[in-house]
């Protein structure tokens, strides 16, 4: 009698466990998107354009690997300084697509799983038309996607960089 009950209960139980394991394993195999987020804001109090880049520390270590290790790793001041210089060189802004906006590197900090890199430029006002080059972490990873959010007086405009695109234009009238 017990044998018959186990026979009746066992197949649905095995099916339930199998489905659960399948769902768990597919989520474990999911690939995390490698991305950065850059924010550009105008600070009227200081007449400064402020730029903040946020990148996942794991993505940075994956892209820079041994070169970052030679600098002492992402946890060291030397490593963060080296990374800030590398990332700052991969991001540029132009006023109306013609005049380069010189960005000064302000600093970098590691906050748990993210590295933040800060840049700024002393300009009279946020341009109506802004050309952006964003190659952050893209040299080492084909699947890298970079987002840029620009805070214009009339709202936020966003760009997405993926594939082979590295330069895009934003305007307040778009």
C-alpha positions as CSV (number, residue, x, y, z in Angstrom):
1,X,0.0,0.0,0.0
2,X,2.8,2.4,0.9
3,X,4.5,1.5,-2.4
4,X,1.4,2.5,-4.3
5,X,1.2,5.9,-2.5
6,X,4.8,6.7,-3.3
7,X,4.3,5.8,-6.9
8,X,1.4,8.2,-7.1
9,X,3.2,11.1,-5.3
10,X,6.7,10.7,-6.6
11,X,6.2,11.7,-10.3
12,X,4.5,15.1,-9.5
13,X,7.1,15.7,-6.8
14,X,10.0,14.9,-9.2
15,X,8.4,17.2,-11.9
16,X,8.1,20.0,-9.4
17,X,11.7,19.7,-8.3
18,X,12.9,19.4,-11.9
19,X,11.1,22.6,-13.0
20,X,12.4,24.5,-10.0
21,X,16.0,23.4,-10.7
22,X,15.6,24.3,-14.4
23,X,14.3,27.8,-13.5
24,X,17.1,28.3,-11.0
25,X,19.8,27.2,-13.3
26,X,18.6,29.4,-16.2
27,X,18.7,32.5,-13.9
28,X,22.2,31.5,-12.9
29,X,23.3,31.3,-16.5
30,X,21.9,34.8,-17.3
31,X,24.5,37.2,-18.6
32,X,24.7,40.5,-16.7
33,X,24.8,43.6,-19.0
34,X,28.1,45.4,-18.9
35,X,27.2,49.2,-18.8
36,X,28.2,52.6,-17.5
37,X,26.0,55.6,-16.7
38,X,27.3,59.1,-17.2
39,X,25.5,62.2,-16.0
40,X,26.1,65.7,-17.3
41,X,24.6,68.6,-15.2
42,X,25.0,72.4,-15.3
43,X,25.7,74.0,-12.0
44,X,24.7,77.7,-12.3
45,X,26.1,78.6,-8.8
46,X,29.6,77.7,-10.0
47,X,29.3,78.1,-13.8
48,X,30.4,74.6,-14.1
49,X,29.4,71.6,-16.1
50,X,29.7,68.6,-13.8
51,X,30.2,65.1,-15.2
52,X,29.9,61.9,-13.2
53,X,30.6,58.4,-14.6
54,X,29.5,55.3,-12.7
55,X,30.9,51.9,-13.7
56,X,30.7,48.5,-12.0
57,X,33.9,47.6,-10.3
58,X,33.7,44.0,-11.6
59,X,33.4,45.3,-15.2
60,X,36.4,47.5,-14.8
61,X,38.5,44.7,-13.4
62,X,37.4,42.5,-16.3
63,X,38.4,45.1,-18.9
64,X,41.6,46.3,-17.4
65,X,42.7,43.1,-15.7
66,X,46.5,42.8,-15.3
67,X,47.1,46.5,-16.1
68,X,45.0,47.5,-13.2
69,X,46.6,44.8,-11.0
70,X,50.0,46.4,-11.8
71,X,48.7,49.7,-10.4
72,X,47.7,48.1,-7.1
73,X,44.1,47.2,-7.9
74,X,40.9,49.1,-7.8
75,X,41.0,49.4,-4.0
76,X,44.3,51.3,-4.0
77,X,44.6,55.1,-4.4
78,X,47.1,54.6,-7.2
79,X,44.8,52.1,-9.0
80,X,41.8,54.5,-8.8
81,X,43.9,57.4,-10.0
82,X,45.1,55.4,-12.9
83,X,41.5,54.3,-13.7
84,X,40.2,57.8,-13.5
85,X,42.8,58.9,-16.0
86,X,42.0,56.0,-18.3
87,X,38.2,56.6,-18.2
88,X,38.5,60.4,-18.5
89,X,40.4,59.9,-21.7
90,X,37.5,57.9,-23.1
91,X,34.9,60.6,-22.7
92,X,34.7,63.9,-24.6
93,X,32.2,66.7,-25.1
94,X,31.9,69.4,-27.8
95,X,29.9,72.6,-27.9
96,X,27.8,72.5,-31.1
97,X,30.0,69.7,-32.5
98,X,32.9,72.1,-33.1
99,X,34.5,73.4,-29.9
100,X,36.0,70.8,-27.5
101,X,34.8,71.4,-23.9
102,X,38.0,70.8,-21.9
103,X,37.0,68.5,-18.9
104,X,39.2,68.6,-15.8
105,X,39.5,65.4,-13.8
106,X,38.2,66.1,-10.3
107,X,38.6,62.6,-8.7
108,X,37.4,59.1,-8.3
109,X,36.0,57.1,-5.5
110,X,35.0,53.4,-4.9
111,X,31.6,53.0,-3.3
112,X,31.0,49.3,-2.7
113,X,30.6,47.8,-6.2
114,X,30.8,51.0,-8.2
115,X,33.6,53.3,-9.2
116,X,32.7,56.9,-9.7
117,X,34.8,59.3,-11.8
118,X,34.2,63.0,-11.6
119,X,35.0,65.6,-14.2
120,X,34.1,69.3,-14.7
121,X,34.4,72.2,-17.1
122,X,34.1,75.9,-16.4
123,X,31.7,77.2,-19.1
124,X,29.2,80.1,-19.2
125,X,26.2,77.9,-19.8
126,X,25.2,74.4,-20.9
127,X,25.2,74.4,-24.7
128,X,22.0,74.0,-26.6
129,X,23.7,71.4,-28.8
130,X,26.1,68.9,-27.2
131,X,28.2,66.3,-29.0
132,X,29.3,63.4,-26.8
133,X,32.0,60.7,-27.3
134,X,31.6,57.9,-24.9
135,X,34.0,55.0,-25.2
136,X,34.1,54.0,-21.5
137,X,35.2,50.4,-21.2
138,X,34.3,49.7,-24.8
139,X,37.7,48.9,-26.1
140,X,37.8,45.7,-24.1
141,X,34.2,44.5,-24.4
142,X,32.0,44.2,-27.4
143,X,28.8,44.0,-25.4
144,X,29.5,47.2,-23.4
145,X,26.6,49.6,-23.3
146,X,27.0,53.2,-22.1
147,X,24.3,55.6,-21.1
148,X,24.6,59.3,-20.9
149,X,21.9,61.5,-19.2
150,X,22.2,65.3,-19.9
151,X,20.2,67.6,-17.7
152,X,19.0,70.5,-19.9
153,X,16.9,73.3,-18.4
154,X,13.7,71.8,-20.0
155,X,14.4,68.2,-19.1
156,X,16.7,65.2,-19.3
157,X,17.9,63.9,-22.7
158,X,19.6,60.5,-22.9
159,X,21.9,58.7,-25.2
160,X,22.8,55.1,-25.5
161,X,26.1,54.0,-26.9
162,X,26.4,50.4,-28.1
163,X,28.0,48.5,-31.0
164,X,30.3,50.7,-33.0
165,X,28.8,54.1,-32.2
166,X,30.9,56.3,-30.1
167,X,29.8,59.9,-31.0
168,X,26.3,61.2,-30.8
169,X,24.6,64.6,-30.6
170,X,22.0,66.0,-28.2
171,X,20.1,69.2,-28.7
172,X,17.5,70.9,-26.5
173,X,15.0,71.1,-29.3
174,X,15.0,67.3,-29.9
